[in-house]
Amino acid sequence: MKRLRSFVSITLIGGLLVILPIVIFAWLVDWLLGLVHALIQPLSLWLVEQTTFTNYVADALGVLLLLSGCFLIGLFIKTSVGEWVHDQIDAWLTRLAPGYKTIREVVSQLLGGEGNTSLLKGDVCRAYIMGRAAGVSVTAIVTAKHANGDFTVYAPTAPIPTSGFVYHLSADCVDMLPHVSVEEAMRTVIACGSGSQVISEIPDGDAKLEYSKNEKGR
């Protein structure tokens, strides 16, 4: 009976490990498509009413027009006039819309812009948040490098990496890990530390040279 329970539980867990990622991915895709559809729905309805387009064609054109609009806005704000208009609108919203400034800074940090490096393209590091002597370190992403040599790092928490802590550390408390990508680091966080061997593995090739420089710099 014990073997039967063990077999059933192990088989069930194995099935969940296969099904859950697919279900979660499908849910995220469905949520994203629903969000995009809500944005383009007025335009799609207008196209269906005014033309012979089907709903699918109208939706595809709506997405294309939305992306084109974003591209044109990006081109416009690269001009001196566009930059001035953006600054005026940004200043007006900052004064009158509570929370706008915070949302803008979060989006800017995630996607890059305004001198920020995208968090998704940041540098992974091992941060000794209590000092190197304490021997306690966390997986973190460098979000800012300061003129005095200090670092600001973001340490995501498991299993939800979108929440975490921000630390301001001196250079001797930060070990850069050029051989580890942000995606690899985030996977270890989501998995509650599973697979963290990549953090301590000695890299090969160019990454090994960079890693050696960091070790000597300490």
LOKELO-273478 format. One record per residue (C-alpha): residue number from 1; z, y, x. Coordinates in pm, whole numbers, plus 32768, in hexadecimal, padded with zeros to 4 digits. Layout:
<atom num="NUM" Z="Z" Y="Y" X="X"/>
...
//
This chain:
<atom num="1" Z="8000" Y="8000" X="8000"/>
<atom num="2" Z="8056" Y="80EB" X="811E"/>
<atom num="3" Z="7F07" Y="80A8" X="81C3"/>
<atom num="4" Z="7E56" Y="80EC" X="807A"/>
<atom num="5" Z="7F07" Y="823C" X="8050"/>
<atom num="6" Z="7EB4" Y="8297" X="81B6"/>
<atom num="7" Z="7D48" Y="8237" X="8185"/>
<atom num="8" Z="7D2B" Y="82FF" X="8042"/>
<atom num="9" Z="7DD4" Y="8436" X="80D3"/>
<atom num="10" Z="7D08" Y="8432" X="8215"/>
<atom num="11" Z="7BC3" Y="83FE" X="8153"/>
<atom num="12" Z="7C1E" Y="8514" X="805F"/>
<atom num="13" Z="7C6E" Y="8606" X="8179"/>
<atom num="14" Z="7B27" Y="85AB" X="8223"/>
<atom num="15" Z="7A6B" Y="85F7" X="80E3"/>
<atom num="16" Z="7B1D" Y="8743" X="80BA"/>
<atom num="17" Z="7AC6" Y="87A4" X="8220"/>
<atom num="18" Z="7959" Y="8772" X="81C8"/>
<atom num="19" Z="795B" Y="880C" X="806C"/>
<atom num="20" Z="7A45" Y="8938" X="8093"/>
<atom num="21" Z="7978" Y="89F5" X="819B"/>
<atom num="22" Z="7840" Y="89C9" X="80C4"/>
<atom num="23" Z="78F4" Y="8A3E" X="7F89"/>
<atom num="24" Z="798F" Y="8B6C" X="8037"/>
<atom num="25" Z="7841" Y="8BCB" X="80D4"/>
<atom num="26" Z="7790" Y="8BA9" X="7F84"/>
<atom num="27" Z="789F" Y="8C7F" X="7EE1"/>
<atom num="28" Z="7877" Y="8D90" X="7FE6"/>
<atom num="29" Z="76FD" Y="8D8E" X="7FC0"/>
<atom num="30" Z="771F" Y="8D9B" X="7E45"/>
<atom num="31" Z="7816" Y="8EBE" X="7E5F"/>
<atom num="32" Z="7731" Y="8F7D" X="7F4C"/>
<atom num="33" Z="75FF" Y="8F42" X="7E73"/>
<atom num="34" Z="76C3" Y="8FB2" X="7D42"/>
<atom num="35" Z="7729" Y="90F1" X="7DF4"/>
<atom num="36" Z="75C2" Y="913C" X="7E5D"/>
<atom num="37" Z="7541" Y="90E9" X="7D01"/>
<atom num="38" Z="763A" Y="91DA" X="7C62"/>
<atom num="39" Z="75BC" Y="92ED" X="7D49"/>
<atom num="40" Z="744C" Y="92B6" X="7D03"/>
<atom num="41" Z="7466" Y="9252" X="7B93"/>
<atom num="42" Z="7413" Y="93AC" X="7B03"/>
<atom num="43" Z="72DB" Y="93C0" X="7BDC"/>
<atom num="44" Z="7279" Y="9258" X="7B8C"/>
<atom num="45" Z="7298" Y="9294" X="7A15"/>
<atom num="46" Z="71C3" Y="93CC" X="7A33"/>
<atom num="47" Z="70B7" Y="9311" X="7AF6"/>
<atom num="48" Z="70AF" Y="91F7" X="79F6"/>
<atom num="49" Z="708B" Y="92F0" X="78D8"/>
<atom num="50" Z="6F83" Y="93C9" X="797E"/>
<atom num="51" Z="6EB3" Y="92BB" X="7A29"/>
<atom num="52" Z="6E4A" Y="9151" X="79FD"/>
<atom num="53" Z="6F35" Y="90DA" X="7B0C"/>
<atom num="54" Z="7019" Y="8FB3" X="7AC7"/>
<atom num="55" Z="7190" Y="8FD0" X="7AFD"/>
<atom num="56" Z="717B" Y="8F1B" X="7C4C"/>
<atom num="57" Z="7068" Y="8FFE" X="7CCE"/>
<atom num="58" Z="7124" Y="9132" X="7C54"/>
<atom num="59" Z="7263" Y="90BB" X="7D01"/>
<atom num="60" Z="71A6" Y="907C" X="7E46"/>
<atom num="61" Z="710B" Y="91D7" X="7E37"/>
<atom num="62" Z="7261" Y="926A" X="7DEA"/>
<atom num="63" Z="72F7" Y="91C8" X="7F22"/>
<atom num="64" Z="71CF" Y="923F" X="7FF1"/>
<atom num="65" Z="71F5" Y="93A1" X="7F6D"/>
<atom num="66" Z="736D" Y="939A" X="7FAE"/>
<atom num="67" Z="7337" Y="9332" X="8118"/>
<atom num="68" Z="7221" Y="9432" X="813D"/>
<atom num="69" Z="7308" Y="953E" X="80B3"/>
<atom num="70" Z="7415" Y="94E6" X="81B1"/>
<atom num="71" Z="7311" Y="94F2" X="82C7"/>
<atom num="72" Z="728F" Y="9646" X="8257"/>
<atom num="73" Z="73EF" Y="96D1" X="823F"/>
<atom num="74" Z="7430" Y="9652" X="839F"/>
<atom num="75" Z="72F7" Y="9704" X="8418"/>
<atom num="76" Z="7356" Y="9844" X="8363"/>
<atom num="77" Z="74B2" Y="985F" X="83F9"/>
<atom num="78" Z="7419" Y="983C" X="8554"/>
<atom num="79" Z="737B" Y="9992" X="8525"/>
<atom num="80" Z="743C" Y="9AD3" X="855A"/>
<atom num="81" Z="7423" Y="9B2E" X="83E9"/>
<atom num="82" Z="748B" Y="99D2" X="837D"/>
<atom num="83" Z="75B1" Y="99D3" X="846A"/>
<atom num="84" Z="7624" Y="9B24" X="83E0"/>
<atom num="85" Z="7603" Y="9AAB" X="8276"/>
<atom num="86" Z="76C2" Y="996C" X="82CA"/>
<atom num="87" Z="77D8" Y="9A30" X="8374"/>
<atom num="88" Z="77FA" Y="9B14" X="8244"/>
<atom num="89" Z="7807" Y="99F4" X="814D"/>
<atom num="90" Z="78F5" Y="9934" X="822E"/>
<atom num="91" Z="79E0" Y="9A5D" X="824E"/>
<atom num="92" Z="79D5" Y="9A9A" X="80D5"/>
<atom num="93" Z="7A25" Y="992D" X="8081"/>
<atom num="94" Z="7B39" Y="9923" X="8189"/>
<atom num="95" Z="7BE6" Y="9A4B" X="80E1"/>
<atom num="96" Z="7BB4" Y="99E4" X="7F76"/>
<atom num="97" Z="7BA6" Y="9867" X="7F73"/>
<atom num="98" Z="7CEE" Y="97BC" X="7FD6"/>
<atom num="99" Z="7CB0" Y="9689" X="80AA"/>
<atom num="100" Z="7B49" Y="96E1" X="8101"/>
<atom num="101" Z="7B9C" Y="972F" X="826C"/>
<atom num="102" Z="7C4E" Y="95E1" X="8298"/>
<atom num="103" Z="7B2E" Y="951F" X="81FC"/>
<atom num="104" Z="7A32" Y="95DA" X="82D5"/>
<atom num="105" Z="7AF4" Y="958B" X="8412"/>
<atom num="106" Z="7B18" Y="941A" X="83B6"/>
<atom num="107" Z="79A3" Y="93F9" X="8370"/>
<atom num="108" Z="7951" Y="94B8" X="84AF"/>
<atom num="109" Z="7A31" Y="93D2" X="857A"/>
<atom num="110" Z="799D" Y="9298" X="84E3"/>
<atom num="111" Z="782F" Y="92FB" X="84FC"/>
<atom num="112" Z="783A" Y="93EC" X="861E"/>
<atom num="113" Z="77E0" Y="955C" X="861E"/>
<atom num="114" Z="787D" Y="96AC" X="8670"/>
<atom num="115" Z="78B7" Y="9634" X="87D3"/>
<atom num="116" Z="7962" Y="94F3" X="8762"/>
<atom num="117" Z="78FD" Y="939A" X="87D2"/>
<atom num="118" Z="78D3" Y="92A5" X="86B4"/>
<atom num="119" Z="79FF" Y="91C2" X="8695"/>
<atom num="120" Z="790F" Y="909E" X="866B"/>
<atom num="121" Z="7875" Y="90F1" X="87BE"/>
<atom num="122" Z="79BC" Y="9142" X="886B"/>
<atom num="123" Z="7A57" Y="90A6" X="89A0"/>
<atom num="124" Z="7B46" Y="8F85" X="896E"/>
<atom num="125" Z="7C83" Y="8F8B" X="8A3A"/>
<atom num="126" Z="7DD0" Y="8EE1" X="8A69"/>
<atom num="127" Z="7EDA" Y="8FE8" X="8A23"/>
<atom num="128" Z="803D" Y="8FCA" X="8AA9"/>
<atom num="129" Z="80E0" Y="9095" X="8995"/>
<atom num="130" Z="8242" Y="9074" X="8A24"/>
<atom num="131" Z="81DF" Y="90A1" X="8B8F"/>
<atom num="132" Z="8151" Y="8F9E" X="8C79"/>
<atom num="133" Z="82AA" Y="8F31" X="8CEE"/>
<atom num="134" Z="8307" Y="8EBD" X="8B8E"/>
<atom num="135" Z="81EB" Y="8DC1" X="8B90"/>
<atom num="136" Z="818C" Y="8E0B" X="8A24"/>
<atom num="137" Z="801D" Y="8E55" X="89E5"/>
<atom num="138" Z="7F36" Y="8E72" X="88B8"/>
<atom num="139" Z="7DC1" Y="8E5D" X="8882"/>
<atom num="140" Z="7D43" Y="8FBF" X="884C"/>
<atom num="141" Z="7C0F" Y="9099" X="8846"/>
<atom num="142" Z="7BF9" Y="91DB" X="890E"/>
<atom num="143" Z="7BB5" Y="92FD" X="8821"/>
<atom num="144" Z="7BE1" Y="9420" X="8913"/>
<atom num="145" Z="7BF2" Y="945F" X="8A89"/>
<atom num="146" Z="7CB3" Y="9594" X="8AF2"/>
<atom num="147" Z="7C7A" Y="9681" X="8C14"/>
<atom num="148" Z="7DC7" Y="9622" X="8CB5"/>
<atom num="149" Z="7D61" Y="94B3" X="8CC0"/>
<atom num="150" Z="7E26" Y="9445" X="8B8F"/>
<atom num="151" Z="7D93" Y="9374" X="8A74"/>
<atom num="152" Z="7DB4" Y="9372" X="88FD"/>
<atom num="153" Z="7D8A" Y="9213" X="8876"/>
<atom num="154" Z="7D7C" Y="9176" X="871E"/>
<atom num="155" Z="7E2F" Y="9029" X="86F9"/>
<atom num="156" Z="7DBC" Y="8F72" X="85BD"/>
<atom num="157" Z="7EB4" Y="8E98" X="8503"/>
<atom num="158" Z="7E7B" Y="8D32" X="8490"/>
<atom num="159" Z="7DDD" Y="8CBD" X="83B5"/>
<atom num="160" Z="7D51" Y="8E0A" X="8337"/>
<atom num="161" Z="7CC1" Y="8ECB" X="8461"/>
<atom num="162" Z="7C7F" Y="9006" X="8396"/>
<atom num="163" Z="7DF3" Y="9050" X="83A4"/>
<atom num="164" Z="7EA9" Y="907B" X="84EB"/>
<atom num="165" Z="7F5B" Y="9166" X="85D9"/>
<atom num="166" Z="7EED" Y="927E" X="86BF"/>
<atom num="167" Z="7F8C" Y="9295" X="881A"/>
<atom num="168" Z="7F6C" Y="939B" X="8929"/>
<atom num="169" Z="7F93" Y="92EC" X="8A77"/>
<atom num="170" Z="7F7E" Y="9340" X="8BE6"/>
<atom num="171" Z="7E68" Y="929D" X="8CAE"/>
<atom num="172" Z="7F50" Y="919F" X="8D52"/>
<atom num="173" Z="7FA1" Y="910F" X="8BF9"/>
<atom num="174" Z="7E35" Y="90C6" X="8BA4"/>
<atom num="175" Z="7D5D" Y="8FAB" X="8C29"/>
<atom num="176" Z="7BF0" Y="8FD7" X="8BCA"/>
<atom num="177" Z="7B3C" Y="8E9B" X="8B5B"/>
<atom num="178" Z="79C6" Y="8EE2" X="8B83"/>
<atom num="179" Z="7970" Y="8D74" X="8B4F"/>
<atom num="180" Z="7A02" Y="8D73" X="89ED"/>
<atom num="181" Z="7940" Y="8E0E" X="88CC"/>
<atom num="182" Z="79E5" Y="8EB7" X="87A3"/>
<atom num="183" Z="7966" Y="8D9F" X="86C2"/>
<atom num="184" Z="7A0D" Y="8C97" X="879C"/>
<atom num="185" Z="7B53" Y="8D5A" X="87A3"/>
<atom num="186" Z="7B50" Y="8D8B" X="8629"/>
<atom num="187" Z="7B15" Y="8C18" X="85F4"/>
<atom num="188" Z="7C52" Y="8BC7" X="86B1"/>
<atom num="189" Z="7D12" Y="8CC3" X="85DF"/>
<atom num="190" Z="7C8C" Y="8C3C" X="8495"/>
<atom num="191" Z="7CE3" Y="8ADC" X="850C"/>
<atom num="192" Z="7E49" Y="8B4C" X="8558"/>
<atom num="193" Z="7E1D" Y="8B1D" X="86CE"/>
<atom num="194" Z="7D50" Y="89DE" X="86C9"/>
<atom num="195" Z="7C45" Y="89E9" X="87D9"/>
<atom num="196" Z="7CFA" Y="8AF2" X="88A5"/>
<atom num="197" Z="7CAB" Y="8A31" X="89E2"/>
<atom num="198" Z="7B7F" Y="8B18" X="8A02"/>
<atom num="199" Z="7C70" Y="8C37" X="8A4B"/>
<atom num="200" Z="7CF8" Y="8B91" X="8B85"/>
<atom num="201" Z="7BBE" Y="8ADD" X="8BFB"/>
<atom num="202" Z="7B23" Y="8B5D" X="8D40"/>
<atom num="203" Z="79BE" Y="8BCD" X="8CF2"/>
<atom num="204" Z="787F" Y="8B80" X="8DB1"/>
<atom num="205" Z="7771" Y="8C62" X="8E3F"/>
<atom num="206" Z="777A" Y="8DDA" X="8E16"/>
<atom num="207" Z="78A3" Y="8DCB" X="8D2D"/>
<atom num="208" Z="7966" Y="8D18" X="8E3E"/>
<atom num="209" Z="7922" Y="8E37" X="8F30"/>
<atom num="210" Z="799B" Y="8F34" X="8E30"/>
<atom num="211" Z="7ACA" Y="8E5C" X="8DE9"/>
<atom num="212" Z="7B1A" Y="8E4C" X="8F5E"/>
<atom num="213" Z="7B05" Y="8FC8" X="8F78"/>
<atom num="214" Z="7C02" Y="8FE7" X="8E5F"/>
<atom num="215" Z="7CEC" Y="8EF8" X="8F0E"/>
<atom num="216" Z="7CD3" Y="8FBB" X="9054"/>
<atom num="217" Z="7D03" Y="9103" X="8F9D"/>
<atom num="218" Z="7E4F" Y="908C" X="8F1E"/>
//
